[in-house]
Amino acid sequence: MAVLIVANTGAAARLVALVLRSTPEGETPPTVTQLLVTAVTLLATNIVTFGLLYWQIDGGGPDVRQVGAARYPDFQFPQTGVEGLAPPDWQPRFPDHLYLAFTNVVAFSPTDTLPLTHRVKGLMAIQSMISLAVLVVVLSRVINILPP
């Protein structure tokens, strides 16, 4: 997972650097389509990678959660915080963590799930910084390129 995160972060940094640098003479600048496809690919990779990571580490991982051996979760989902929202034995599954990763990318914060530990707060900050860099720089360049 660390390799995927480092690779995605490196790709995002490379894209941001490409967008911010002046296009050398004789070289064609990236098109709107190229920028948008690359940004969407990076953001999708960001969501899936961090969704998998959150699923793997939350409360010791899916196997530990399944047998009920987890002492403390890394995230508090709404279903675990309020009685009656889900069955008493409800456990988060991969789609729950994928949704958490998605909302962290588009809202730059969790929308309904609370990070409880320092490690997931740090990971969520990294995920948000990657998304913010890609969205702000690429979208500002795309807006600048589009004709009035």
Helices and strands as residue ranges (DSSP letters): H 2-20, H 32-57, G 58-60, H 62-67, E 75-76, H 78-81, H 94-107, E 114-115, H 118-145
